Amino acid sequence: MPTLDEAPGEAADGVGSAPGAGQRPDASPTAPAPQPSGDEARAAEQRRVPTLDESSAAAGQRAAAEASAADAPQQQQPPARPTVAMTKPPRDGQDTAPHTPEPQPNAAPPASQPAPSDDARTAPERPSDPRPGDPGTPRRPEPAFDGVGRADGKGGGPTPPTGRKNPGGGLLMGRPFGVPVYVAPSWFLVAALITWVFGGQLDRVLPELGGARYLVSLFFAVAFYASVLVHELAHTIAALRFKLPVRRIQLQFFGGVSEIEKETETPGREFVLAFVGPLLSLVLAGVFYAGMRVVEPGTVPGVLLAGLMISNLIVAAFNLLPGLPLDGGRMLRAVVWKITGKPMSGTVAAAWVGRALAISVLIGLPLLNQSGALGGEPQDIGGMTTVTDALLAAILAAIIWTGAGNSLRMARLREHLPELRARTLTRRAVPVESHTPLSEALRRANDAGARALVIVDADGDPMAVVREAAIVSVPQHRRPWVAVSGLAQDITEGMRISAELAGEELLDTLRATPATEYLVVEDSGEIYGVLSAADVERAFVKAMARPS
């Protein structure tokens, strides 16, 4: 069986060292090399592990040199480099066998190098070496490990899960209740649009304001989005009350959104979480109506209060429409969930109602505006007003349709999340010492059927995980001279995860501590293996591709 250390073009039974490396260090420089018998040669060939600095041309030169060794005396070879004893560090009470110095990681390989001795290659490992996996559960055969994660040996794969970066997306305005509030760049566009439209209305109601009407209109735009922020804060407070993490609140082109990172556990909580937003908008509309009763009609405060009252009524009514991604859609989802007992059924029903609602908005909103049913005067079809109504309806319909589709995808995602289990995705790992050459570590991994390396100390406790990307970056011919300690990442507390993690809890753990590899341990602290973030994402994409 070819080892991992061989280049793609080399045979598995190629000679493992430079010409003349078969000569023993104490052999006479003028005596011909002894030729083993046929059985002995085949046995020695099966035991030998070729080094990684050989190529096809070098193999041919060695073959020619060995063929002529029986007829011509060999030339004197330089002193052989000492071999490395790959024994485990002894425990207390064990005999300590001396070993020769290991090759320096940054030393250049000599021109001639003997193959490692049989003693070095077959050094017994400690009986107490940590072995990943459940001894009672058979594992599928592992492909040869050469520092590449994909089973086909080609590497690549999806980007590993990254840590939670700054969840921005605009201008940070504050952190009420510990939740960041961002204003998206699109808000400034809609604020300018509101200022221009409301300013035109003020010119008809309060013509004496002149150019100052645009300052009043800008104040109205800010106050309106402050009302939207109160609406979103209601969702946020309810989510925090139910122990649901909220990533951020973002004010956007068409309102705002509270990004709640987990689903509620019961349909009742889902209904409450969705209903509090429109409820607060209705309360604000009532407050502004009460304010109108106090101030004099036809004044700037009276007009502003009237506009804010009507705006909050519109926000509440629009969000109560029974289709995802609106609050009314989440309320409908909760009702169907309660009736069927299946949250996925509620999501599907509310999402399709949301798509039907998007089509209704696209067709019905321009018609309602043209007929004057929304409070304006009836208008003829045609002109800029018709184009503006159609454009606004198209934008609203696209937002609702896209949101409904995203809700379906997120529901399918959460449905498949339990399939992601750390125990089933973990790679078998072998323990190595920090000074072990990479080629020897890979040989041990192949012999054990493993695809990961863990650096342990003298007591067998894990200290670091050898990074797969770092292994791939080391050329084949350099691997005998590079120690694994230079390719490892120290194990921090966040990189030590339980083998029992699964689903959303597993993803949250990986996002909390960004890394490419994680040490997986049992509840007892025993090493189970190494989890690659790339493997998690490949399994995630595969699960998402399956139908619900």
MIFI-454476 format. One record per residue (C-alpha): residue in three letters; x negated, y negated, z. Coordinates in steps of 0.5 Angstrom, whole numbers, padded with zeros to 4 digits, always signed. Layout:
<nuzas>
AlaXYZ...
</nuzas>
This chain:
<nuzas>
Met+0000+0000+0000Pro-0003-0007-0002Thr-0004-0011+0004Leu-0002-0019+0004Asp-0009-0021+0004Glu-0010-0019-0003Ala-0009-0024-0009Pro-0004-0022-0014Gly-0009-0020-0019Glu-0013-0015-0015Ala-0011-0008-0014Ala-0010-0005-0007Asp-0016-0001-0007Gly-0021-0006-0009Val-0028-0006-0006Gly-0027-0011+0000Ser-0034-0015+0000Ala-0039-0018-0004Pro-0044-0013-0008Gly-0049-0010-0003Ala-0044-0010+0003Gly-0043-0003+0003Gln-0050-0003+0006Arg-0051-0002+0013Pro-0055-0007+0017Asp-0060-0002+0019Ala-0061+0001+0012Ser-0068+0001+0009Pro-0068-0004+0004Thr-0071+0001-0001Ala-0067+0007+0000Pro-0061+0008-0004Ala-0054+0008-0001Pro-0052+0015+0001Gln-0046+0017-0003Pro-0040+0020+0001Ser-0036+0026-0001Gly-0030+0026-0005Asp-0025+0027+0001Glu-0029+0022+0006Ala-0029+0017+0000Arg-0022+0017+0000Ala-0021+0017+0007Ala-0025+0011+0008Glu-0022+0008+0002Gln-0015+0008+0006Arg-0018+0005+0012Arg-0021+0000+0009Val-0018-0007+0008Pro-0021-0012+0003Thr-0023-0019+0004Leu-0019-0024+0001Asp-0025-0028-0002Glu-0026-0023-0008Ser-0023-0023-0015Ser-0022-0019-0021Ala-0029-0021-0024Ala-0033-0020-0017Ala-0029-0013-0016Gly-0032-0011-0023Gln-0039-0013-0021Arg-0039-0009-0015Ala-0036-0003-0019Ala-0042-0003-0023Ala-0047-0004-0018Glu-0044+0002-0014Ala-0045+0006-0021Ser-0052+0004-0021Ala-0054+0005-0014Ala-0055+0013-0014Asp-0060+0012-0020Ala-0064+0005-0018Pro-0066+0003-0011Gln-0062-0003-0008Gln-0065-0010-0007Gln-0066-0012+0000Gln-0060-0016+0002Pro-0059-0021+0007Pro-0058-0020+0014Ala-0050-0018+0015Arg-0046-0022+0019Pro-0043-0019+0025Thr-0036-0016+0025Val-0031-0019+0029Ala-0028-0015+0035Met-0020-0016+0034Thr-0019-0013+0041Lys-0014-0016+0046Pro-0016-0019+0052Pro-0017-0014+0058Arg-0012-0014+0064Asp-0015-0014+0071Gly-0018-0007+0072Gln-0019-0006+0065Asp-0026-0004+0062Thr-0029-0010+0058Ala-0032-0008+0052Pro-0037-0013+0049His-0035-0016+0042Thr-0039-0020+0037Pro-0038-0027+0036Glu-0032-0029+0031Pro-0033-0033+0025Gln-0032-0040+0026Pro-0026-0043+0022Asn-0030-0048+0018Ala-0036-0044+0016Ala-0037-0043+0009Pro-0037-0036+0007Pro-0044-0033+0006Ala-0045-0030-0001Ser-0045-0023+0001Gln-0041-0021+0007Pro-0040-0014+0009Ala-0033-0011+0010Pro-0030-0011+0018Ser-0032-0004+0021Asp-0027+0001+0022Asp-0028+0000+0030Ala-0026-0007+0029Arg-0020-0006+0024Thr-0017+0000+0029Ala-0018-0003+0035Pro-0012-0001+0040Glu-0008-0006+0042Arg-0005-0007+0049Pro+0001-0002+0051Ser+0004-0008+0054Asp+0004-0012+0047Pro+0011-0016+0047Arg+0015-0013+0041Pro+0021-0017+0038Gly+0027-0014+0037Asp+0032-0009+0040Pro+0028-0002+0041Gly+0035+0001+0040Thr+0037-0002+0034Pro+0034-0001+0027Arg+0031-0006+0023Arg+0031-0007+0015Pro+0024-0006+0012Glu+0021-0012+0012Pro+0017-0015+0006Ala+0010-0016+0006Phe+0008-0022+0010Asp+0003-0027+0006Gly+0005-0033+0010Val+0011-0034+0005Gly+0018-0034+0008Arg+0022-0031+0002Ala+0023-0024+0001Asp+0021-0024-0006Gly+0014-0028-0004Lys+0016-0034-0008Gly+0017-0039-0002Gly+0021-0045-0002Gly+0028-0045+0000Pro+0033-0050+0003Thr+0030-0056+0008Pro+0030-0054+0015Pro+0035-0057+0020Thr+0032-0064+0022Gly+0033-0067+0028Arg+0038-0072+0029Lys+0035-0079+0027Asn+0038-0086+0028Pro+0045-0085+0026Gly+0045-0092+0023Gly+0048-0094+0016Gly+0049-0101+0017Leu+0048-0106+0023Leu+0048-0104+0030Met+0053-0108+0034Gly+0053-0105+0041Arg+0054-0099+0045Pro+0061-0099+0048Phe+0061-0093+0053Gly+0054-0091+0050Val+0057-0090+0043Pro+0053-0094+0038Val+0058-0098+0033Tyr+0055-0100+0026Val+0058-0105+0021Ala+0057-0102+0014Pro+0054-0107+0008Ser+0061-0106+0005Trp+0065-0109+0011Phe+0062-0116+0009Leu+0065-0115+0002Val+0072-0113+0004Ala+0071-0119+0009Ala+0069-0124+0004Leu+0075-0121+0000Ile+0080-0122+0006Thr+0077-0129+0007Trp+0079-0131+0000Val+0086-0128+0000Phe+0088-0130+0006Gly+0085-0137+0005Gly+0090-0138-0001Gln+0096-0136+0003Leu+0094-0141+0008Asp+0093-0146+0003Arg+0101-0145+0001Val+0103-0145+0009Leu+0098-0150+0012Pro+0095-0155+0006Glu+0093-0160+0011Leu+0087-0155+0012Gly+0083-0156+0006Gly+0077-0153+0006Ala+0077-0151+0013Arg+0082-0146+0011Tyr+0076-0141+0009Leu+0073-0142+0016Val+0080-0140+0019Ser+0081-0134+0014Leu+0074-0131+0016Phe+0076-0132+0023Phe+0082-0127+0021Ala+0078-0122+0018Val+0073-0121+0024Ala+0079-0121+0029Phe+0082-0116+0024Tyr+0076-0111+0024Ala+0076-0112+0032Ser+0083-0109+0032Val+0080-0104+0028Leu+0075-0103+0033Val+0080-0102+0038His+0083-0097+0034Glu+0077-0093+0034Leu+0075-0094+0041Ala+0081-0091+0043His+0079-0084+0039Thr+0072-0085+0042Ile+0075-0085+0049Ala+0080-0079+0048Ala+0074-0075+0045Leu+0069-0077+0051Arg+0075-0075+0056Phe+0075-0068+0053Lys+0068-0067+0053Leu+0067-0068+0046Pro+0061-0072+0043Val+0062-0078+0039Arg+0056-0079+0034Arg+0058-0086+0032Ile+0063-0091+0030Gln+0063-0094+0023Leu+0067-0100+0021Gln+0067-0099+0013Phe+0070-0102+0007Phe+0077-0099+0009Gly+0077-0099+0016Gly+0073-0095+0021Val+0071-0088+0023Ser+0070-0085+0029Glu+0065-0079+0028Ile+0067-0074+0033Glu+0062-0068+0032Lys+0066-0062+0035Glu+0073-0060+0034Thr+0078-0060+0040Glu+0079-0053+0043Thr+0087-0054+0043Pro+0092-0056+0039Gly+0095-0061+0044Arg+0088-0064+0045Glu+0088-0065+0038Phe+0095-0068+0037Val+0093-0073+0043Leu+0086-0075+0040Ala+0089-0077+0033Phe+0095-0080+0036Val+0092-0085+0041Gly+0089-0089+0035Pro+0096-0091+0032Leu+0098-0092+0039Leu+0093-0097+0041Ser+0095-0101+0034Leu+0102-0101+0036Val+0100-0104+0042Leu+0096-0109+0039Ala+0101-0111+0035Gly+0106-0112+0041Val+0101-0116+0044Phe+0100-0121+0038Tyr+0108-0121+0037Ala+0108-0124+0045Gly+0103-0129+0043Met+0107-0131+0037Arg+0113-0133+0042Val+0108-0137+0046Val+0105-0142+0041Glu+0108-0146+0036Pro+0110-0144+0029Gly+0107-0147+0023Thr+0100-0148+0027Val+0094-0145+0026Pro+0094-0140+0032Gly+0101-0138+0030Val+0099-0136+0023Leu+0093-0132+0026Leu+0097-0129+0031Ala+0103-0127+0026Gly+0097-0124+0021Leu+0094-0120+0026Met+0101-0117+0028Ile+0103-0115+0021Ser+0096-0112+0020Asn+0096-0108+0026Leu+0103-0105+0024Ile+0100-0104+0017Val+0094-0100+0020Ala+0099-0096+0025Ala+0104-0094+0020Phe+0098-0092+0015Asn+0095-0088+0019Leu+0101-0084+0022Leu+0102-0082+0014Pro+0102-0074+0015Gly+0096-0072+0011Leu+0088-0071+0012Pro+0084-0075+0013Leu+0089-0080+0017Asp+0091-0079+0024Gly+0098-0077+0022Gly+0094-0071+0018Arg+0091-0069+0024Met+0097-0069+0028Leu+0101-0065+0023Arg+0095-0060+0023Ala+0096-0060+0031Val+0103-0058+0030Val+0102-0053+0025Trp+0096-0050+0029Lys+0101-0049+0035Ile+0106-0046+0031Thr+0101-0041+0027Gly+0096-0040+0032Lys+0091-0041+0027Pro+0087-0048+0026Met+0085-0046+0019Ser+0092-0046+0017Gly+0093-0053+0020Thr+0088-0056+0016Val+0090-0053+0010Ala+0097-0055+0010Ala+0095-0062+0013Ala+0089-0063+0007Trp+0094-0061+0002Val+0099-0066+0004Gly+0094-0071+0004Arg+0092-0070-0003Ala+0099-0070-0005Leu+0099-0077-0001Ala+0093-0079-0005Ile+0097-0078-0012Ser+0103-0082-0009Val+0099-0088-0007Leu+0096-0088-0014Ile+0103-0088-0017Gly+0107-0091-0012Leu+0103-0097-0009Pro+0103-0101-0016Leu+0110-0100-0017Leu+0112-0102-0010Asn+0108-0108-0011Gln+0111-0110-0018Ser+0118-0109-0015Gly+0117-0113-0009Ala+0119-0108-0004Leu+0113-0110+0000Gly+0115-0117+0002Gly+0113-0120-0005Glu+0117-0123-0011Pro+0118-0118-0016Gln+0113-0119-0022Asp+0112-0117-0029Ile+0108-0111-0031Gly+0101-0114-0034Gly+0096-0119-0032Met+0091-0119-0027Thr+0096-0118-0021Thr+0098-0111-0024Val+0090-0109-0025Thr+0088-0111-0018Asp+0094-0107-0015Ala+0092-0101-0019Leu+0085-0102-0017Leu+0087-0102-0010Ala+0091-0096-0011Ala+0086-0092-0014Ile+0081-0094-0009Leu+0086-0092-0003Ala+0088-0085-0007Ala+0080-0083-0008Ile+0079-0084-0001Ile+0085-0080+0002Trp+0083-0075-0004Thr+0076-0074-0002Gly+0077-0074+0006Ala+0082-0069+0005Gly+0077-0064+0001Asn+0072-0066+0006Ser+0077-0064+0012Leu+0077-0057+0008Arg+0070-0056+0007Met+0069-0058+0014Ala+0074-0053+0017Arg+0071-0047+0012Leu+0064-0049+0015Arg+0066-0048+0022Glu+0070-0042+0021His+0063-0039+0018Leu+0059-0042+0024Pro+0059-0036+0028Glu+0056-0032+0023Leu+0050-0035+0024Arg+0046-0032+0030Ala+0039-0033+0033Arg+0038-0025+0034Thr+0040-0023+0027Leu+0036-0029+0023Thr+0030-0028+0028Arg+0023-0025+0024Arg+0019-0020+0028Ala+0013-0023+0030Val+0006-0020+0032Pro+0002-0023+0038Val-0005-0026+0036Glu-0011-0029+0040Ser-0012-0036+0038His-0019-0035+0035Thr-0017-0029+0031Pro-0018-0030+0023Leu-0012-0031+0019Ser-0014-0025+0014Glu-0014-0021+0020Ala-0008-0024+0023Leu-0004-0022+0017Arg-0007-0015+0017Arg-0004-0014+0023Ala+0003-0017+0021Asn+0003-0012+0015Asp+0002-0006+0019Ala+0007-0008+0024Gly+0012-0010+0019Ala+0012-0017+0022Arg+0013-0024+0018Ala+0011-0028+0024Leu+0005-0030+0028Val+0005-0032+0036Ile-0001-0034+0039Val-0002-0031+0046Asp-0006-0033+0052Ala-0010-0027+0056Asp-0004-0025+0060Gly+0000-0024+0054Asp+0004-0031+0055Pro+0006-0034+0048Met+0003-0041+0047Ala+0004-0043+0040Val+0007-0041+0033Val+0003-0041+0027Arg+0007-0045+0022Glu+0009-0042+0016Ala+0007-0048+0011Ala+0000-0048+0014Ile-0001-0041+0012Val+0001-0042+0005Ser-0004-0048+0005Val-0010-0044+0006Pro-0013-0041+0000Gln-0014-0033+0000His-0021-0033+0000Arg-0022-0038+0006Arg-0017-0034+0010Pro-0023-0030+0013Trp-0026-0036+0016Val-0020-0040+0019Ala-0018-0039+0026Val-0010-0038+0027Ser-0011-0044+0032Gly-0012-0049+0027Leu-0005-0047+0024Ala-0001-0047+0030Gln+0004-0051+0033Asp+0005-0051+0041Ile+0011-0049+0044Thr+0015-0054+0047Glu+0021-0053+0052Gly+0026-0054+0046Met+0022-0049+0041Arg+0024-0044+0046Ile+0031-0041+0045Ser+0035-0036+0047Ala+0036-0030+0043Glu+0044-0030+0044Leu+0045-0037+0041Ala+0050-0037+0035Gly+0054-0042+0031Glu+0055-0049+0033Glu+0051-0048+0039Leu+0045-0046+0035Leu+0045-0051+0030Asp+0045-0057+0036Thr+0039-0053+0039Leu+0035-0054+0033Arg+0037-0061+0031Ala+0035-0063+0038Thr+0028-0061+0037Pro+0026-0061+0030Ala+0021-0056+0028Thr+0020-0051+0023Glu+0019-0045+0027Tyr+0022-0043+0034Leu+0020-0038+0039Val+0026-0033+0041Val+0026-0030+0047Glu+0031-0025+0051Asp+0034-0028+0058Ser+0029-0024+0061Gly+0023-0028+0058Glu+0021-0023+0054Ile+0019-0025+0046Tyr+0024-0023+0041Gly+0021-0026+0035Val+0020-0032+0031Leu+0026-0036+0028Ser+0025-0040+0022Ala+0029-0046+0021Ala+0029-0045+0013Asp+0032-0038+0014Val+0038-0041+0018Glu+0039-0046+0013Arg+0039-0040+0007Ala+0044-0036+0012Phe+0048-0043+0013Val+0049-0044+0005Lys+0050-0037+0004Ala+0056-0037+0009Met+0059-0043+0006Ala+0059-0040-0001Arg+0063-0034+0001Pro+0071-0035+0001Ser+0075-0036+0007
</nuzas>
